[in-house]
Amino acid sequence: MRTDLSINELRQLYLDFFKEREHLIYTSASLDSEDPTLLFTAAGMVQFKPYFLGATPKFAGFDGVWHRVTTAQKCIRINDIENVGRTLRHHSFFEMMGNFSFGDYFKKEAAAWAWEFLTDVLKFDPEKLYVTIYETDDEAFEVWTKHVGIPAEKISRWGEDENFWPANAVSDGPNGPCGPCSEIFYDRGPEFGSEDEVGPNTGSGDRFIEIWNLVFTQSDRQEDGSLIPLPQNNIDTGLGFERLVAVINGVPDAYATNLFQPSIQKVAEVSGVEYKGQESLSHRVIADHIRAVTFSISDGVLPTNDGAGYIVKMLIRRAARHAYLLGIREAMLYTLVDNVIESMGEAYPELEPAKERVAGVIKTEEELFLKTLESGIRRVNTIFSEMDGKELDGAVAFDLWQTYGFPLDITEEMAEEQGITVDRAGYEAASELAKQASKGETSTDSIFAAQKDTLGILAKEHGETEFVGYEETKIKAKAIAIVGKDSDLVEAAKTGDEIIIFLNPTPFYAESGGQVGDAGTIDWDNGQEEGRAIVISTAKSPEGLVKHTAKVIKGSLRTGQGITATVDLRRQEIAKHHTATHLLHESLQQILGNHVGQAGSLVEPERLRFDFTHPKALD
């Protein structure tokens, strides 16, 4: 095995290997994904989605059409965040090496080149490599046995949960491009495994480690569950760079390599606590999270209270808490940015120019958290000591976030250390109530926010509310449901009642993105009397229902009544402040720098508020 390679040489060797096979070496996409379905770029194929679907693969800065591409992609995944540092394989930030074919080569070439790179270039012992394929993919079996020359006994077949992309797509969807995959595993020896581990995907140990996944995107899943051939066959591969580095270096995991060691040794130096491998959880979590945070902020994802920015804030706070556990009482995470650049700066030159900005943002966030961390930890431990059972009430967990800035995952992590679980459903309900209260809605709406069953019933019966307010501000509609003061569905509401009205369609814009919801009037004439309700505020439920908080000021409104819904003129004033928010954001970026990102906002008829992150006070 090629143990003489540095990390940068190994990465470049992979890219050059595929360049020699007519692949374009293309730049990693930003972690700040342009895909609206993703918080972060999570795989190498994300930036190439249109090309898998048949779009012409042209690339900025390169002439011609390229059907073969190779990348080293920055990725963030936090779905297994609780395993980071605890296992040998999990990281929040990682590099995915990939080679891609958009309607060009297919299984035979992808398999042969992967095997060639591992065995001929990196000198892996073929006897220690194993292959898995999808259970019905006889074509892949023939490629591996007849073309590549692997003995049949080294190949195992697995179901769609292990060897199909997306996992379980055959049975459960989603609809769209999909296909079987083939994975290459390396046997690191019994000292890394467990007694029940006899091959890939077996047992509880880390003996057989997946290095490379070859996805054969060949099918288009239909609504009825059938798989029809795509217009073109594609190749999407992912080689886990951290795992490859660990195997090449003959160490248990990537934390023992120069990808992480500069940061780990700095943590050990500052804390005075020696690093002892897998048992040193805090060193590992800090080293992992600081990579993710450094790359995220460099790519423009700043700590905020929602979306991708919330993940960055959460990672900083998790790392700060682990630094505290090591006895560190002052901000120090920001000093590790230099260590990340030491490890990764040659491959990602965009890090160095962003160093000061990244360190400033981290320091600001870290110092804010440290102000409340110690008192928060004391409060959490007191709560745990006074508990009778083994489940922490979700409302209490949410109060820890509101009062002490403790993200749910930190509370859960501390709870796990005490053998305690946290009521996540209760946390979400308390969070929703707080959101409604912060919107200035009436107590009726706040109470209603917890009534999930009512929302579910209405959504199932009527579907999502259709919004037509961009085209019309006055429309004919129907009152499909009314919720009274006790949060129950009622048949009618009389003068003086405070209610929630559900209309379909609606011209009222529901509060979103910091912009307050519309207000206005609902009028009706039932043939016997005219009626009117004043709409105070408008919000949207997770089920897609628009909730109109209102008060009946004349007449009686019945479920099913035809109405006229009119948005009042404050919409025009809100629109002005919405535009001004964008202008202010642009101005801040021009004056302070492109790192300025929105951390929150409020857009009302009378004013706007724009929250942003900047590493120091403004002059």
Salt bridges, closest charged atoms under 4 A:
ASP4 OD1 - ARG2 NE 2.77
GLU20 OE1 - ARG21 NH1 3.41
GLU22 OE1 - ARG68 NH1 3.58
ASP35 OD2 - LYS49 NZ 2.57
ASP80 OD2 - HIS90 NE2 3.60
GLU95 OE1 - ARG11 NE 2.84
ASP104 OD2 - ARG68 NE 2.43
GLU116 OE2 - ARG21 NH2 2.92
ASP137 OD1 - LYS107 NZ 2.88
ASP138 OD1 - ARG157 NH2 3.00
GLU139 OE1 - LYS107 NZ 3.11
ASP187 OD1 - ARG207 NE 2.68
ASP206 OD1 - ARG89 NH1 1.88
GLU242 OE2 - ARG291 NH2 2.93
ASP253 OD2 - ARG284 NH2 2.94
ASP288 OD2 - HIS91 ND1 3.55
ASP288 OD1 - HIS289 ND1 2.88
ASP299 OD2 - LYS74 NZ 3.02
ASP338 OD1 - LYS355 NZ 3.58
GLU350 OE2 - LYS74 NZ 2.97
GLU352 OE2 - LYS355 NZ 3.49
GLU365 OE2 - LYS313 NZ 3.10
GLU365 OE2 - ARG317 NE 3.41
GLU374 OE2 - ARG378 NH1 3.88
ASP409 OD2 - ARG318 NE 2.43
GLU412 OE2 - ARG424 NE 2.89
GLU413 OE1 - ARG318 NH2 2.16
GLU413 OE2 - ARG321 NH1 2.89
GLU413 OE2 - HIS322 NE2 2.71
GLU417 OE1 - ARG321 NH2 3.19
ASP445 OD1 - LYS547 NZ 3.75
GLU461 OE2 - HIS462 NE2 3.66
ASP497 OD1 - LYS494 NZ 3.67
ASP518 OD2 - ARG571 NH2 2.64
ASP523 OD1 - ARG532 NE 2.58
GLU573 OE2 - LYS576 NZ 3.27
GLU604 OE1 - ARG607 NE 2.98
ASP611 OD1 - ARG609 NE 2.99
